[in-house]
Amino acid sequence: MTQSTLFSFSRTGRLTAVAALGLSLSVLAGCATPSASSGVYTYDQAQREQIVRMGTITSMRPITIQKSGTSGVGAIAGGAVGGVAGAGVGGGMGNVLATVGGAVVGALAGNAIEGQMGKTSGYEITVRLDNGETRVIAQAADQPLSVGQRVQVISGAGPTRVAPM
């Protein structure tokens, strides 16, 4: 296949291919996002005995939970989209420079977007246990909790969770 044949797709066809690639990679990246939810257990955490302690929420502070690092899927998808978009610009050496530049800018943008997608709203929850001890647990803001509410603090076989009684 010659270079002229490779890029002979119509502009609409190239944009459709780029959109499909970006959407596919976004879906894959979303599948790899870990959860900080109190209601999500991994397969290895299921059917394990855990310790339950009772307590009362004394304070809650909104936080942002951010996934550490990126998988690289955003950079790859962005680079592919940017490269294809750049390939439609100019001719000769200008086309090569536009393709490479588009790929680099796309990779940077894709990585930044993936980093933003790895953020979740959460709470830092302070619980005064019935035995007088105080514990602080950070988790996703996926359950209605409030100061003064009686809760269970569940720990062992993975992360510690705060759940309504």
Steps between C-alpha positions, in 0.01 A plus 500: 500500500654833400495812713259670261264200529533495879381859533250497215205459737258788494521753780169370637630142495814600690301693760263206545795262549662736749175539695448121510856442619473767769166366624629140510808594698296717739270207573800276568657760729173530694496125562840519669404763757521369857224590745522671840135420568397345830264276304753349256693186588759324285461130435781427749324702773170311467421223746763617749432561867529865598500691828202727564517780757218740580541873531368848429617740229646810667610687185512475123719691258459496119808366318606399151623143455741479208625183336878489523659524156342429166477180298636658182178428310417871487841587359480225238146596396586870494816434300309294244225760467751786476712314245204424277375858529849636422532269199223693328701824510737619229715291271856368483722589796228729642268199513759294688557781751125551545449125556780478759393824668138387509602168656710668772235759587228233490698272732548779752134595485386136526718442806361814667142393426562152641642659816183706544283191446679328791353743757211417731319710760530363849495572871753479777278359774594523868330235713501480879477127576292373791822394677615868504755475217485734200555387140520695174403327176499646147253353254288591198193715564262233376288444811301757694688556826479792745655628821334339804398189307562156650717289269690177466875515441584185305866396469714201412560321168548829317410863551313634802146614424239715672144377448165615642352282772 
